[in-house]
Amino acid sequence: MTRVHWQDDERIDAFIEHLWLHHGVSANTQSSYRSDLRRYCDFLSDHKLRLLETSADILQDYLLWRRSQGLAPSSSSRFLSAIKKFSQFAMKQGWLSEDPSARLRRPKLPQNIPHSLSEEDTEALLAAPDTGSELGLRDRAMLELLYATGLRVTELIRLQYDQVSLSQGLVRIIGKGDKERLVPLGQEALDWLQRYLQHGRPALSNKQSPWIFITQRGTLLTRQAFWYRIKHYAVQAGIRSHLSPHTLRHAFATHLLNHGADLRVLQMLLGHSDLSTTQIYTQVARERLQSLHTQHHPRG
């Protein structure tokens, strides 16, 4: 049972609301930051301290305690991000006179190389749904859109009619931090989307809804349900490589780079605020090129 003092809980809630209102922080990040700060308050409670009595030494002790508990460095890095942002917010509110986290540096984390699919496996995955059924037509359109645009799964399942221009072949996305980007659909994805909208969407449900991709009950498709569908089609297509909900987003990025796309253009298409986030895909593409060189060069 949590031992968070009610005033600390209220301040954390005010901080989370500020992140949402002024910075457009996602629901997942809000939940993670709230959990991180409440867990830290439990630690402070053991030392008979409250959240605003935090010091640099206490923060160091907490980070060492986390390490002793075997908690992942990535989660400690996220906690540091949360406490730094909270401290800045608390200073603006007049709750703190100085930032106790100012001298703490977030650890450099190894970049995880995203798993991607080969172009052959991607084609097999896209072709797996039975497009003779309404659900299969919906799923084919969703998979084609993911691969053609590199959208995040959450951006795809929450896609609304007013975000898509079929005449211009563009989709307008409001991504993380309320950043807007325009992404071209590509002819293949556009064709499948039009087929779904003409024949699949009306057959699924006659309920009025702003959402493009819906269930047979006319409700919004969940991320978990779509992830289950992707895994189902991967098994059907005989794909044995690692899959994640963002597999087709990673395939989109990697295959574009393999075919000569510019890194800055890729950054814009993916909606990355920092180019360094996009650069991780260059390593994937480089490994692919090395593999092809070894396989096909006479002296490979």
Residue pairs with C-beta under 8 A, 6 or more apart in sequence:
2 38
2 41
2 42
3 41
3 42
3 45
4 12
4 38
4 41
4 42
4 45
5 41
5 45
5 50
5 51
7 50
8 41
8 50
8 51
8 52
9 38
9 41
11 51
11 52
11 90
11 95
12 34
12 37
12 38
12 41
12 51
12 86
13 34
14 93
15 33
15 37
15 85
15 86
15 89
15 90
16 30
16 33
16 34
18 89
19 25
19 29
19 30
19 33
19 85
20 30
23 177
24 176
24 177
24 178
25 33
25 177
26 176
32 78
32 82
33 78
33 81
33 82
33 85
33 86
36 75
36 78
36 79
36 82
36 83
37 51
37 82
37 83
37 86
39 79
40 51
40 62
40 79
40 83
41 50
41 51
43 62
43 65
44 50
44 51
44 53
44 54
44 58
47 58
49 58
52 90
52 95
52 96
54 83
54 87
54 100
54 101
55 100
56 100
56 101
56 102
56 103
56 104
58 100
59 83
59 100
59 101
59 104
60 104
63 76
63 80
63 104
66 75
66 76
66 79
67 76
73 107
73 109
74 109
76 107
77 106
77 107
77 109
80 101
80 104
80 106
81 106
83 101
84 99
84 101
84 104
87 96
87 99
87 100
87 101
87 102
88 99
90 96
91 97
91 98
91 99
111 280
112 280
113 280
113 283
113 284
114 244
114 246
114 250
114 253
114 254
114 280
114 281
114 284
115 241
115 242
115 243
115 244
115 247
115 250
116 247
116 250
116 251
116 253
116 254
116 255
116 284
117 125
117 239
117 241
117 247
117 248
117 250
117 251
118 241
119 251
119 255
121 237
121 239
121 241
122 147
122 248
122 251
122 255
124 237
124 238
124 239
125 143
125 230
125 233
125 234
125 237
125 239
125 248
126 140
126 143
126 144
126 147
127 237
128 233
128 234
128 236
128 237
129 135
129 136
129 137
129 139
129 140
129 143
129 233
130 136
131 137
131 140
131 195
134 199
134 200
134 203
134 204
134 216
135 200
135 204
135 216
137 192
137 195
137 196
137 199
137 200
138 196
138 200
138 201
138 204
138 213
138 214
139 229
139 233
140 192
140 196
141 189
141 192
141 193
141 195
141 196
141 200
141 213
142 156
142 157
142 213
142 226
143 230
143 233
143 248
144 188
144 189
144 192
144 193
145 151
145 156
145 159
145 171
145 185
145 189
145 192
145 193
146 153
146 156
146 248
146 249
146 252
147 189
147 248
147 251
147 252
148 184
148 185
148 186
148 188
148 189
148 252
149 171
149 183
149 184
149 185
149 186
149 189
149 252
149 269
150 183
150 248
150 249
150 252
150 253
150 256
150 269
150 270
151 159
151 171
151 173
151 183
151 249
152 175
152 246
152 249
152 271
153 223
153 226
153 227
153 245
153 246
153 249
154 223
155 173
155 175
156 213
156 226
157 213
157 220
157 221
157 222
157 223
157 226
158 211
158 220
159 171
159 211
159 212
159 213
160 210
160 211
160 212
161 210
161 212
162 210
163 171
163 172
163 173
164 170
164 171
164 172
164 185
164 193
164 212
165 171
165 172
166 190
166 193
166 194
166 197
169 184
169 185
169 186
169 187
169 190
170 182
170 183
170 184
170 185
171 182
171 183
171 185
172 180
172 181
172 182
173 180
173 181
173 182
173 183
173 271
174 180
175 181
175 271
176 271
176 273
177 273
179 271
179 273
181 268
181 269
181 271
183 269
185 193
197 212
201 212
201 214
204 214
204 215
204 216
204 218
205 214
205 215
205 216
205 217
205 218
206 218
207 214
207 218
209 218
209 220
211 220
211 221
213 220
213 221
214 220
214 221
215 221
215 225
223 245
226 245
227 245
230 243
230 245
230 247
230 248
231 243
234 243
244 250
249 270
250 281
250 284
252 269
253 266
253 270
253 278
253 281
253 284
254 281
254 284
254 285
254 288
256 266
256 269
257 263
257 266
257 281
257 282
257 284
257 285
258 285
258 288
258 289
263 275
263 278
263 279
263 282
264 275
266 278
266 281
267 275
267 277
267 278
270 277
270 278
272 278
293 300
294 300
